Amino acid sequence: MTDGGYACWFCDRPIERTDPGAVLVHVRGFWAWYDGSNADDDPAQDVYAHSACAKNRLK
Ligand SMILES: [Zn+2]
């Protein structure tokens, strides 16, 4: 990750304000969600993606 900014999950390049359609995806353990638990070991994390990358890769 560069300069404390946010790097795209797919292409690893920084996400700029010039990409208004950039997305944040909150990733967490499916079964922790399914069971309704909020265990500390739930491997939750946020990932970020350019709008174009998300559109191309999340089909
Ligand atoms: Zn990207």
N, CA, C, O and the ligand as a Tripos MOL2 file, in Angstrom:
@<TRIPOS>MOLECULE
protein
  237   235    60     0     0
PROTEIN
NO_CHARGES

@<TRIPOS>ATOM
      1 N           0.8530   -1.2000    0.0000 N.3       1 MET1
      2 CA          0.0000    0.0000    0.0000 C.3       1 MET1
      3 C           0.8840    1.2430    0.0000 C.2       1 MET1
      4 O           1.8890    1.2920    0.7100 O.2       1 MET1
      5 N           0.5250    2.2130   -0.7680 N.am      2 THR2
      6 CA          1.4050    3.3590   -0.9680 C.3       2 THR2
      7 C           0.8770    4.6220   -0.2940 C.2       2 THR2
      8 O          -0.3130    4.9260   -0.3720 O.2       2 THR2
      9 N           1.7550    5.3400    0.3550 N.am      3 ASP3
     10 CA          1.4670    6.6690    0.9040 C.3       3 ASP3
     11 C           0.2470    6.6820    1.8240 C.2       3 ASP3
     12 O          -0.4570    7.6880    1.9060 O.2       3 ASP3
     13 N          -0.0030    5.5830    2.5070 N.am      4 GLY4
     14 CA         -1.1320    5.5480    3.4180 C.3       4 GLY4
     15 C          -2.4740    5.5920    2.7170 C.2       4 GLY4
     16 O          -3.5130    5.7500    3.3570 O.2       4 GLY4
     17 N          -2.4500    5.4530    1.4080 N.am      5 GLY5
     18 CA         -3.7020    5.4850    0.6590 C.3       5 GLY5
     19 C          -4.3140    4.1020    0.5680 C.2       5 GLY5
     20 O          -3.9480    3.1890    1.3090 O.2       5 GLY5
     21 N          -5.2300    3.9690   -0.3350 N.am      6 TYR6
     22 CA         -5.9300    2.7110   -0.4850 C.3       6 TYR6
     23 C          -5.5920    2.1080   -1.8350 C.2       6 TYR6
     24 O          -5.7230    2.7480   -2.8780 O.2       6 TYR6
     25 N          -5.1500    0.8510   -1.7850 N.am      7 ALA7
     26 CA         -4.7730    0.1890   -3.0210 C.3       7 ALA7
     27 C          -5.8900   -0.7250   -3.4960 C.2       7 ALA7
     28 O          -6.5740   -1.3720   -2.7030 O.2       7 ALA7
     29 N          -6.0510   -0.7580   -4.7760 N.am      8 CYS8
     30 CA         -7.0750   -1.5960   -5.3870 C.3       8 CYS8
     31 C          -6.7800   -3.0690   -5.1380 C.2       8 CYS8
     32 O          -5.6480   -3.5220   -5.3080 O.2       8 CYS8
     33 N          -7.7940   -3.8020   -4.7400 N.am      9 TRP9
     34 CA         -7.6760   -5.2300   -4.4370 C.3       9 TRP9
     35 C          -7.2470   -6.0320   -5.6650 C.2       9 TRP9
     36 O          -6.5590   -7.0450   -5.5420 O.2       9 TRP9
     37 N          -7.6490   -5.5800   -6.8290 N.am     10 PHE10
     38 CA         -7.4020   -6.3350   -8.0540 C.3      10 PHE10
     39 C          -6.0870   -5.9670   -8.7110 C.2      10 PHE10
     40 O          -5.3150   -6.8530   -9.0770 O.2      10 PHE10
     41 N          -5.8140   -4.6790   -8.8700 N.am     11 CYS11
     42 CA         -4.6310   -4.2800   -9.6380 C.3      11 CYS11
     43 C          -3.5350   -3.6940   -8.7570 C.2      11 CYS11
     44 O          -2.4340   -3.4290   -9.2410 O.2      11 CYS11
     45 N          -3.8190   -3.4870   -7.4560 N.am     12 ASP12
     46 CA         -2.8260   -3.0310   -6.4900 C.3      12 ASP12
     47 C          -2.3350   -1.6060   -6.7430 C.2      12 ASP12
     48 O          -1.3120   -1.1930   -6.1980 O.2      12 ASP12
     49 N          -3.0510   -0.8740   -7.5530 N.am     13 ARG13
     50 CA         -2.6930    0.5330   -7.7810 C.3      13 ARG13
     51 C          -3.5560    1.4080   -6.8870 C.2      13 ARG13
     52 O          -4.6600    1.0160   -6.5090 O.2      13 ARG13
     53 N          -3.0580    2.5940   -6.5450 N.am     14 PRO14
     54 CA         -3.8180    3.4540   -5.6350 C.3      14 PRO14
     55 C          -5.1540    3.8950   -6.2180 C.2      14 PRO14
     56 O          -5.3000    4.0940   -7.4240 O.2      14 PRO14
     57 N          -6.1250    4.0410   -5.3190 N.am     15 ILE15
     58 CA         -7.4320    4.5250   -5.7290 C.3      15 ILE15
     59 C          -7.4720    6.0360   -5.5220 C.2      15 ILE15
     60 O          -7.1900    6.5380   -4.4340 O.2      15 ILE15
     61 N          -7.8200    6.7320   -6.5630 N.am     16 GLU16
     62 CA         -7.8180    8.1940   -6.5500 C.3      16 GLU16
     63 C          -9.2390    8.7340   -6.5070 C.2      16 GLU16
     64 O         -10.2040    8.0500   -6.8470 O.2      16 GLU16
     65 N          -9.3300    9.9950   -6.0720 N.am     17 ARG17
     66 CA        -10.6480   10.6360   -6.0510 C.3      17 ARG17
     67 C         -11.2000   10.8560   -7.4520 C.2      17 ARG17
     68 O         -12.3770   11.1730   -7.6240 O.2      17 ARG17
     69 N         -10.3580   10.6880   -8.4290 N.am     18 THR18
     70 CA        -10.8200   10.8320   -9.8090 C.3      18 THR18
     71 C         -11.6310    9.6210  -10.2630 C.2      18 THR18
     72 O         -12.1490    9.5810  -11.3790 O.2      18 THR18
     73 N         -11.7300    8.6260   -9.3610 N.am     19 ASP19
     74 CA        -12.5510    7.4510   -9.6650 C.3      19 ASP19
     75 C         -13.7710    7.4610   -8.7350 C.2      19 ASP19
     76 O         -13.7690    6.7950   -7.7000 O.2      19 ASP19
     77 N         -14.7950    8.2040   -9.1000 N.am     20 PRO20
     78 CA        -15.9490    8.3680   -8.2050 C.3      20 PRO20
     79 C         -16.7250    7.0870   -7.9820 C.2      20 PRO20
     80 O         -17.5100    6.9970   -7.0380 O.2      20 PRO20
     81 N         -16.5190    6.0870   -8.8370 N.am     21 GLY21
     82 CA        -17.2740    4.8430   -8.6900 C.3      21 GLY21
     83 C         -16.5150    3.7760   -7.9390 C.2      21 GLY21
     84 O         -16.9530    2.6270   -7.8890 O.2      21 GLY21
     85 N         -15.3650    4.1380   -7.3410 N.am     22 ALA22
     86 CA        -14.5860    3.1640   -6.5890 C.3      22 ALA22
     87 C         -15.4400    2.5600   -5.4820 C.2      22 ALA22
     88 O         -16.3180    3.2250   -4.9330 O.2      22 ALA22
     89 N         -15.1800    1.2970   -5.1570 N.am     23 VAL23
     90 CA        -16.0230    0.5980   -4.1910 C.3      23 VAL23
     91 C         -15.2190    0.0690   -3.0110 C.2      23 VAL23
     92 O         -14.0200   -0.1920   -3.1120 O.2      23 VAL23
     93 N         -15.9110   -0.0790   -1.8990 N.am     24 LEU24
     94 CA        -15.3650   -0.7400   -0.7230 C.3      24 LEU24
     95 C         -16.1540   -2.0220   -0.5220 C.2      24 LEU24
     96 O         -17.3830   -2.0180   -0.5740 O.2      24 LEU24
     97 N         -15.4520   -3.1060   -0.2950 N.am     25 VAL25
     98 CA        -16.1100   -4.3850   -0.0370 C.3      25 VAL25
     99 C         -15.6930   -4.8580    1.3420 C.2      25 VAL25
    100 O         -14.5050   -5.0060    1.6260 O.2      25 VAL25
    101 N         -16.6710   -5.0900    2.1890 N.am     26 HIS26
    102 CA        -16.3700   -5.5930    3.5330 C.3      26 HIS26
    103 C         -16.4140   -7.1090    3.4920 C.2      26 HIS26
    104 O         -17.4570   -7.7030    3.2210 O.2      26 HIS26
    105 N         -15.2880   -7.7230    3.7600 N.am     27 VAL27
    106 CA        -15.1700   -9.1720    3.6910 C.3      27 VAL27
    107 C         -15.1580   -9.7380    5.1000 C.2      27 VAL27
    108 O         -14.3980   -9.2840    5.9550 O.2      27 VAL27
    109 N         -16.0050  -10.7320    5.3360 N.am     28 ARG28
    110 CA        -15.9820  -11.3780    6.6350 C.3      28 ARG28
    111 C         -16.3050  -12.8460    6.4720 C.2      28 ARG28
    112 O         -16.7660  -13.2890    5.4200 O.2      28 ARG28
    113 N         -16.0580  -13.5850    7.5250 N.am     29 GLY29
    114 CA        -16.2990  -15.0110    7.4720 C.3      29 GLY29
    115 C         -17.7770  -15.3170    7.2580 C.2      29 GLY29
    116 O         -18.6380  -14.8210    7.9850 O.2      29 GLY29
    117 N         -18.0500  -16.1240    6.2720 N.am     30 PHE30
    118 CA        -19.4410  -16.4370    5.9520 C.3      30 PHE30
    119 C         -20.1610  -17.0880    7.1220 C.2      30 PHE30
    120 O         -21.2850  -16.7080    7.4490 O.2      30 PHE30
    121 N         -19.5230  -18.0640    7.7520 N.am     31 TRP31
    122 CA        -20.2030  -18.8180    8.8110 C.3      31 TRP31
    123 C         -20.3910  -17.9970   10.0760 C.2      31 TRP31
    124 O         -21.3620  -18.1870   10.8080 O.2      31 TRP31
    125 N         -19.4630  -17.0880   10.3310 N.am     32 ALA32
    126 CA        -19.6480  -16.1970   11.4710 C.3      32 ALA32
    127 C         -20.8830  -15.3180   11.2340 C.2      32 ALA32
    128 O         -21.6710  -15.0570   12.1430 O.2      32 ALA32
    129 N         -21.0210  -14.8740    9.9850 N.am     33 TRP33
    130 CA        -22.2000  -14.0780    9.6270 C.3      33 TRP33
    131 C         -23.4580  -14.9450    9.7090 C.2      33 TRP33
    132 O         -24.4750  -14.5260   10.2610 O.2      33 TRP33
    133 N         -23.3770  -16.1490    9.1590 N.am     34 TYR34
    134 CA        -24.5260  -17.0460    9.0940 C.3      34 TYR34
    135 C         -25.0230  -17.3870   10.4930 C.2      34 TYR34
    136 O         -26.2260  -17.4530   10.7440 O.2      34 TYR34
    137 N         -24.0830  -17.5990   11.3880 N.am     35 ASP35
    138 CA        -24.4360  -17.9600   12.7570 C.3      35 ASP35
    139 C         -24.7810  -16.7380   13.6100 C.2      35 ASP35
    140 O         -25.1980  -16.8830   14.7590 O.2      35 ASP35
    141 N         -24.6110  -15.5560   13.0630 N.am     36 GLY36
    142 CA        -24.9480  -14.3350   13.7700 C.3      36 GLY36
    143 C         -23.9650  -13.9830   14.8770 C.2      36 GLY36
    144 O         -24.2890  -13.2100   15.7790 O.2      36 GLY36
    145 N         -22.7830  -14.5410   14.8070 N.am     37 SER37
    146 CA        -21.7870  -14.2470   15.8280 C.3      37 SER37
    147 C         -20.8900  -13.0960   15.3770 C.2      37 SER37
    148 O         -20.8020  -12.7820   14.1890 O.2      37 SER37
    149 N         -20.2410  -12.4890   16.3320 N.am     38 ASN38
    150 CA        -19.2700  -11.4510   16.0310 C.3      38 ASN38
    151 C         -17.9570  -11.7900   16.7190 C.2      38 ASN38
    152 O         -17.3420  -10.9470   17.3730 O.2      38 ASN38
    153 N         -17.5480  -13.0200   16.5630 N.am     39 ALA39
    154 CA        -16.3410  -13.4910   17.2290 C.3      39 ALA39
    155 C         -15.1320  -12.6490   16.8280 C.2      39 ALA39
    156 O         -15.0230  -12.1820   15.6940 O.2      39 ALA39
    157 N         -14.2440  -12.4720   17.7760 N.am     40 ASP40
    158 CA        -13.0570  -11.6790   17.5130 C.3      40 ASP40
    159 C         -12.1580  -12.3140   16.4580 C.2      40 ASP40
    160 O         -11.3510  -11.6400   15.8180 O.2      40 ASP40
    161 N         -12.3150  -13.6300   16.2900 N.am     41 ASP41
    162 CA        -11.4630  -14.2940   15.3040 C.3      41 ASP41
    163 C         -12.1180  -14.3300   13.9230 C.2      41 ASP41
    164 O         -11.6050  -14.9690   13.0040 O.2      41 ASP41
    165 N         -13.2380  -13.6510   13.7840 N.am     42 ASP42
    166 CA        -13.8420  -13.5240   12.4660 C.3      42 ASP42
    167 C         -12.8710  -12.7450   11.5720 C.2      42 ASP42
    168 O         -12.5440  -11.5980   11.8760 O.2      42 ASP42
    169 N         -12.4170  -13.3420   10.4990 N.am     43 PRO43
    170 CA        -11.3790  -12.7100    9.6790 C.3      43 PRO43
    171 C         -11.9320  -11.6010    8.7850 C.2      43 PRO43
    172 O         -11.7930  -11.6470    7.5630 O.2      43 PRO43
    173 N         -12.5520  -10.6170    9.4040 N.am     44 ALA44
    174 CA        -13.1450   -9.5410    8.6210 C.3      44 ALA44
    175 C         -12.0860   -8.5590    8.1500 C.2      44 ALA44
    176 O         -11.1190   -8.2820    8.8590 O.2      44 ALA44
    177 N         -12.2760   -8.0460    6.9670 N.am     45 GLN45
    178 CA        -11.4000   -7.0020    6.4720 C.3      45 GLN45
    179 C         -12.1130   -6.2330    5.3670 C.2      45 GLN45
    180 O         -13.0700   -6.7200    4.7660 O.2      45 GLN45
    181 N         -11.6360   -5.0480    5.1200 N.am     46 ASP46
    182 CA        -12.1860   -4.2420    4.0410 C.3      46 ASP46
    183 C         -11.2230   -4.2680    2.8710 C.2      46 ASP46
    184 O         -10.0080   -4.1890    3.0510 O.2      46 ASP46
    185 N         -11.7620   -4.3780    1.6930 N.am     47 VAL47
    186 CA        -10.9320   -4.2760    0.5010 C.3      47 VAL47
    187 C         -11.5320   -3.1990   -0.3960 C.2      47 VAL47
    188 O         -12.7180   -2.8800   -0.3010 O.2      47 VAL47
    189 N         -10.7050   -2.6540   -1.2540 N.am     48 TYR48
    190 CA        -11.1010   -1.5230   -2.0780 C.3      48 TYR48
    191 C         -10.8270   -1.8490   -3.5360 C.2      48 TYR48
    192 O          -9.9140   -2.6130   -3.8490 O.2      48 TYR48
    193 N         -11.6080   -1.2780   -4.4090 N.am     49 ALA49
    194 CA        -11.3970   -1.5520   -5.8320 C.3      49 ALA49
    195 C         -11.8170   -0.3650   -6.6770 C.2      49 ALA49
    196 O         -12.7560    0.3590   -6.3440 O.2      49 ALA49
    197 N         -11.1010   -0.1800   -7.7760 N.am     50 HIS50
    198 CA        -11.5160    0.8070   -8.7640 C.3      50 HIS50
    199 C         -12.8670    0.3830   -9.3430 C.2      50 HIS50
    200 O         -13.1890   -0.8040   -9.3890 O.2      50 HIS50
    201 N         -13.6340    1.3490   -9.7760 N.am     51 SER51
    202 CA        -14.9210    1.0260  -10.3770 C.3      51 SER51
    203 C         -14.7360    0.1170  -11.5860 C.2      51 SER51
    204 O         -15.4910   -0.8360  -11.7760 O.2      51 SER51
    205 N         -13.7350    0.4130  -12.3970 N.am     52 ALA52
    206 CA        -13.5130   -0.3850  -13.6010 C.3      52 ALA52
    207 C         -13.0810   -1.8050  -13.2560 C.2      52 ALA52
    208 O         -13.5310   -2.7660  -13.8790 O.2      52 ALA52
    209 N         -12.2030   -1.9320  -12.2570 N.am     53 CYS53
    210 CA        -11.7390   -3.2540  -11.8530 C.3      53 CYS53
    211 C         -12.8930   -4.0790  -11.2920 C.2      53 CYS53
    212 O         -13.0340   -5.2590  -11.6140 O.2      53 CYS53
    213 N         -13.7180   -3.4560  -10.4510 N.am     54 ALA54
    214 CA        -14.8460   -4.1620   -9.8750 C.3      54 ALA54
    215 C         -15.8070   -4.6170  -10.9610 C.2      54 ALA54
    216 O         -16.3240   -5.7340  -10.9300 O.2      54 ALA54
    217 N         -16.0350   -3.7340  -11.9140 N.am     55 LYS55
    218 CA        -16.9570   -4.0660  -12.9870 C.3      55 LYS55
    219 C         -16.4320   -5.2190  -13.8240 C.2      55 LYS55
    220 O         -17.1920   -6.0910  -14.2470 O.2      55 LYS55
    221 N         -15.1160   -5.2180  -14.0610 N.am     56 ASN56
    222 CA        -14.5290   -6.2480  -14.9200 C.3      56 ASN56
    223 C         -14.3320   -7.5750  -14.1980 C.2      56 ASN56
    224 O         -14.4220   -8.6420  -14.8050 O.2      56 ASN56
    225 N         -14.0620   -7.4990  -12.8980 N.am     57 ARG57
    226 CA        -13.6690   -8.7070  -12.1890 C.3      57 ARG57
    227 C         -14.7930   -9.3500  -11.3870 C.2      57 ARG57
    228 O         -14.7430  -10.5440  -11.0920 O.2      57 ARG57
    229 N         -15.7950   -8.5740  -11.0370 N.am     58 LEU58
    230 CA        -16.8720   -9.1060  -10.2020 C.3      58 LEU58
    231 C         -18.0770   -9.4890  -11.0490 C.2      58 LEU58
    232 O         -19.1820   -8.9900  -10.8400 O.2      58 LEU58
    233 N         -17.8550  -10.3550  -11.9800 N.am     59 LYS59
    234 CA        -18.9470  -10.7960  -12.8260 C.3      59 LYS59
    235 C         -19.4760  -12.1420  -12.3600 C.2      59 LYS59
    236 O         -20.4090  -12.6790  -12.9580 O.2      59 LYS59
    237 ZN         -7.8280   -1.4130   -9.8640 Zn       60 ZN60
@<TRIPOS>BOND
     1     1     2 1
     2     2     3 1
     3     3     4 2
     4     3     5 am
     5     5     6 1
     6     6     7 1
     7     7     8 2
     8     7     9 am
     9     9    10 1
    10    10    11 1
    11    11    12 2
    12    11    13 am
    13    13    14 1
    14    14    15 1
    15    15    16 2
    16    15    17 am
    17    17    18 1
    18    18    19 1
    19    19    20 2
    20    19    21 am
    21    21    22 1
    22    22    23 1
    23    23    24 2
    24    23    25 am
    25    25    26 1
    26    26    27 1
    27    27    28 2
    28    27    29 am
    29    29    30 1
    30    30    31 1
    31    31    32 2
    32    31    33 am
    33    33    34 1
    34    34    35 1
    35    35    36 2
    36    35    37 am
    37    37    38 1
    38    38    39 1
    39    39    40 2
    40    39    41 am
    41    41    42 1
    42    42    43 1
    43    43    44 2
    44    43    45 am
    45    45    46 1
    46    46    47 1
    47    47    48 2
    48    47    49 am
    49    49    50 1
    50    50    51 1
    51    51    52 2
    52    51    53 am
    53    53    54 1
    54    54    55 1
    55    55    56 2
    56    55    57 am
    57    57    58 1
    58    58    59 1
    59    59    60 2
    60    59    61 am
    61    61    62 1
    62    62    63 1
    63    63    64 2
    64    63    65 am
    65    65    66 1
    66    66    67 1
    67    67    68 2
    68    67    69 am
    69    69    70 1
    70    70    71 1
    71    71    72 2
    72    71    73 am
    73    73    74 1
    74    74    75 1
    75    75    76 2
    76    75    77 am
    77    77    78 1
    78    78    79 1
    79    79    80 2
    80    79    81 am
    81    81    82 1
    82    82    83 1
    83    83    84 2
    84    83    85 am
    85    85    86 1
    86    86    87 1
    87    87    88 2
    88    87    89 am
    89    89    90 1
    90    90    91 1
    91    91    92 2
    92    91    93 am
    93    93    94 1
    94    94    95 1
    95    95    96 2
    96    95    97 am
    97    97    98 1
    98    98    99 1
    99    99   100 2
   100    99   101 am
   101   101   102 1
   102   102   103 1
   103   103   104 2
   104   103   105 am
   105   105   106 1
   106   106   107 1
   107   107   108 2
   108   107   109 am
   109   109   110 1
   110   110   111 1
   111   111   112 2
   112   111   113 am
   113   113   114 1
   114   114   115 1
   115   115   116 2
   116   115   117 am
   117   117   118 1
   118   118   119 1
   119   119   120 2
   120   119   121 am
   121   121   122 1
   122   122   123 1
   123   123   124 2
   124   123   125 am
   125   125   126 1
   126   126   127 1
   127   127   128 2
   128   127   129 am
   129   129   130 1
   130   130   131 1
   131   131   132 2
   132   131   133 am
   133   133   134 1
   134   134   135 1
   135   135   136 2
   136   135   137 am
   137   137   138 1
   138   138   139 1
   139   139   140 2
   140   139   141 am
   141   141   142 1
   142   142   143 1
   143   143   144 2
   144   143   145 am
   145   145   146 1
   146   146   147 1
   147   147   148 2
   148   147   149 am
   149   149   150 1
   150   150   151 1
   151   151   152 2
   152   151   153 am
   153   153   154 1
   154   154   155 1
   155   155   156 2
   156   155   157 am
   157   157   158 1
   158   158   159 1
   159   159   160 2
   160   159   161 am
   161   161   162 1
   162   162   163 1
   163   163   164 2
   164   163   165 am
   165   165   166 1
   166   166   167 1
   167   167   168 2
   168   167   169 am
   169   169   170 1
   170   170   171 1
   171   171   172 2
   172   171   173 am
   173   173   174 1
   174   174   175 1
   175   175   176 2
   176   175   177 am
   177   177   178 1
   178   178   179 1
   179   179   180 2
   180   179   181 am
   181   181   182 1
   182   182   183 1
   183   183   184 2
   184   183   185 am
   185   185   186 1
   186   186   187 1
   187   187   188 2
   188   187   189 am
   189   189   190 1
   190   190   191 1
   191   191   192 2
   192   191   193 am
   193   193   194 1
   194   194   195 1
   195   195   196 2
   196   195   197 am
   197   197   198 1
   198   198   199 1
   199   199   200 2
   200   199   201 am
   201   201   202 1
   202   202   203 1
   203   203   204 2
   204   203   205 am
   205   205   206 1
   206   206   207 1
   207   207   208 2
   208   207   209 am
   209   209   210 1
   210   210   211 1
   211   211   212 2
   212   211   213 am
   213   213   214 1
   214   214   215 1
   215   215   216 2
   216   215   217 am
   217   217   218 1
   218   218   219 1
   219   219   220 2
   220   219   221 am
   221   221   222 1
   222   222   223 1
   223   223   224 2
   224   223   225 am
   225   225   226 1
   226   226   227 1
   227   227   228 2
   228   227   229 am
   229   229   230 1
   230   230   231 1
   231   231   232 2
   232   231   233 am
   233   233   234 1
   234   234   235 1
   235   235   236 2
@<TRIPOS>SUBSTRUCTURE
     1 MET1         2 RESIDUE 1 A MET
     2 THR2         6 RESIDUE 1 A THR
     3 ASP3        10 RESIDUE 1 A ASP
     4 GLY4        14 RESIDUE 1 A GLY
     5 GLY5        18 RESIDUE 1 A GLY
     6 TYR6        22 RESIDUE 1 A TYR
     7 ALA7        26 RESIDUE 1 A ALA
     8 CYS8        30 RESIDUE 1 A CYS
     9 TRP9        34 RESIDUE 1 A TRP
    10 PHE10       38 RESIDUE 1 A PHE
    11 CYS11       42 RESIDUE 1 A CYS
    12 ASP12       46 RESIDUE 1 A ASP
    13 ARG13       50 RESIDUE 1 A ARG
    14 PRO14       54 RESIDUE 1 A PRO
    15 ILE15       58 RESIDUE 1 A ILE
    16 GLU16       62 RESIDUE 1 A GLU
    17 ARG17       66 RESIDUE 1 A ARG
    18 THR18       70 RESIDUE 1 A THR
    19 ASP19       74 RESIDUE 1 A ASP
    20 PRO20       78 RESIDUE 1 A PRO
    21 GLY21       82 RESIDUE 1 A GLY
    22 ALA22       86 RESIDUE 1 A ALA
    23 VAL23       90 RESIDUE 1 A VAL
    24 LEU24       94 RESIDUE 1 A LEU
    25 VAL25       98 RESIDUE 1 A VAL
    26 HIS26      102 RESIDUE 1 A HIS
    27 VAL27      106 RESIDUE 1 A VAL
    28 ARG28      110 RESIDUE 1 A ARG
    29 GLY29      114 RESIDUE 1 A GLY
    30 PHE30      118 RESIDUE 1 A PHE
    31 TRP31      122 RESIDUE 1 A TRP
    32 ALA32      126 RESIDUE 1 A ALA
    33 TRP33      130 RESIDUE 1 A TRP
    34 TYR34      134 RESIDUE 1 A TYR
    35 ASP35      138 RESIDUE 1 A ASP
    36 GLY36      142 RESIDUE 1 A GLY
    37 SER37      146 RESIDUE 1 A SER
    38 ASN38      150 RESIDUE 1 A ASN
    39 ALA39      154 RESIDUE 1 A ALA
    40 ASP40      158 RESIDUE 1 A ASP
    41 ASP41      162 RESIDUE 1 A ASP
    42 ASP42      166 RESIDUE 1 A ASP
    43 PRO43      170 RESIDUE 1 A PRO
    44 ALA44      174 RESIDUE 1 A ALA
    45 GLN45      178 RESIDUE 1 A GLN
    46 ASP46      182 RESIDUE 1 A ASP
    47 VAL47      186 RESIDUE 1 A VAL
    48 TYR48      190 RESIDUE 1 A TYR
    49 ALA49      194 RESIDUE 1 A ALA
    50 HIS50      198 RESIDUE 1 A HIS
    51 SER51      202 RESIDUE 1 A SER
    52 ALA52      206 RESIDUE 1 A ALA
    53 CYS53      210 RESIDUE 1 A CYS
    54 ALA54      214 RESIDUE 1 A ALA
    55 LYS55      218 RESIDUE 1 A LYS
    56 ASN56      222 RESIDUE 1 A ASN
    57 ARG57      226 RESIDUE 1 A ARG
    58 LEU58      230 RESIDUE 1 A LEU
    59 LYS59      234 RESIDUE 1 A LYS
    60 ZN60       237 GROUP 0 **** ****
